[in-house]
Amino acid sequence: MSVAFLIARREFSSYFRSWIGPVLVAGTLLVDGLLFYWLNGLDQKRLSGEVLQQFFYNASGPTMIAAILLTIRVLAEERQTGTMILLSTSPVKDRDIVIGKFLAAYGVLALTTLLSVYMPAWLFVHGKVAVGHIVVGYAGLLLLGAALTAVGVFGSALASSQVVALVVSAVLAAVFVLLWMVAKATEPPLNQYLGALAVHHENFRPFMQGILQPSGVVFYLVFTYAFLFASVKVLEARRWQ
Amino acid sequence: MIEIQELYKYYGDQRAVGPLTTNIERGEIIGLLGLNGAGKTTTLRILACDLLPTSGSVKVAGVDVVERPDEVKSKVGYLPDRPPLYEDQTVSDYLTFAARLRGVPGHKTQKLVAEAVELTELGDVAKKVIGALSHGYKQRVGIAQAIVHAPELVVLDEPISGLDPVQIVEMRELVKNLKGDHTVVLSSHILSEISETCDRIMVINSGKIEWSGTESELSLALRQGSRISVTVRVSGASEDAALARATEIAQRVPGVSAVDAAASSETGPGVASISVRGEGDLREALCRALVEANVGVIALGREQELESMFLELLGESGEGAPVRRKKKRRKEEAEAPAPSPSEGGAA
């Protein structure tokens, strides 16, 4: 595990040695702020709880996009620049490589997400919202971010270039986000299974409302684990080619 | 140090290496010599545990690369043909990361990094970002990462590729300095480079070791039966008379099997050129015989350089060889599956 942290630390700092980290953090926060200002109707009389719920809904989009953009490079770039060979010829498990890359990208995403806390804090000061609602909402954003980060790592493991990684990850993310629409068009019991697999709609909504559902937490953790596990298997398979 | 038994590596139906059997002793510098596509890179990647063999056994310091790859990896330092460098890091940060990745404990890391920096003469640029360094320095950083964990075996794939003449000389010295502490296996398709640096040369062709021996043994093997070109000047004689006299003397030299007239690059009264074929290296005997007979020797040398004789050893000689080779390679490329970028153009 210490090797995974070693890889994560190098990767995390490399985000901030290039333009990628600062631009993604600033860009995501800018979009979050603009959506908070424009879409929440702060000039109208609304319940603070509703505004907070809308904030978490608005923030989920930029969080998912940032997760994909942060992860496209993690393995595809290593392969493109030839540095993957440093990892593959070191006594490092593929599992450690995947966990290290995931932790680095997720670290940047979590930092970005938590930096947006000034908006709910503003509501807390000027309105009437429960701290629990804020905490649960952020837990939802962080779990959603972890799931999409895992999808991005998987896309990056599959692809040999960052462009391909972006396309693969974006398509996978779109499929899992839009599954609820497919669920609406299908008959029971298939619609229940498809709806339960949707990464955003049914599983994220309770978090937005400040309701902590254990099933939602389990869903995101299993979803994240499944994609990280698949990423490890992709790396192992490449060695046998 | 290295035991390879009946090693085979296939990419799909395409055989890249095999059958390959050899042993390498501890402390040797071994040069793997072969044309592009001969199987050098694939062999080195298997030694570095970056690829798994299709069949056969490969052991490094008695440890099997398939059964205990992590143990082998900690004993091996590998420099691929393109150094695996994080260009946004400084040299010392990168080497520290590489050392820790190879399992060097924290308290030993700085000492080993300092030693690698000293050996590769990177002290001046240790705090510089790798992306800002020249190609020669990047290659040095590549070697430094391969030796930073004090491995028993250092594997270098085309270490002089893309270097200028000054950098080549420096790199040669650097590789020689590794001898003693490490066993070194390096690859190249340049015969002169391998012969300058290595204790033993292995000529690899189509994934098999065609020949193995020291530089002098290889040189002797290559020079057997080679042609010698001689240009002479006989004072006061015509060109034809000079040719006849040189031919007569050369034919009397033991070991000479054929003497022919040759086109001369030199002209003038009494100047002629002959081409001599025979057993072994006849240059000294031929020169002595001509001089003792009062025939002036203006020029004397092998008609082929080592590189072209090396091609002969691989069965690639003759006027049609380059064309045949191109056709053969095109056919192989058409049949072979396209290598993924991650393979880095595996040979």
Interface residues (C-beta under 8 A of the other chain):
Chain A: V3 L6 I7 R10 S14 R17 S18 R79 Q80 T81 G82 T83 M84 I85 L86 L87 S88 T89 S90 P91 V92 S160 S161 R238 R239 W240 Q241
Chain B: Y11 A48 C49 D50 L51 L52 P69 D70 E71 K73 S74 V76 Y78 P80 R82 P83 P84 L85 Y86 E87 D88 Q89 F97 A98 R100 L101 R102 G103 Q145 S340 P341 S342 G344
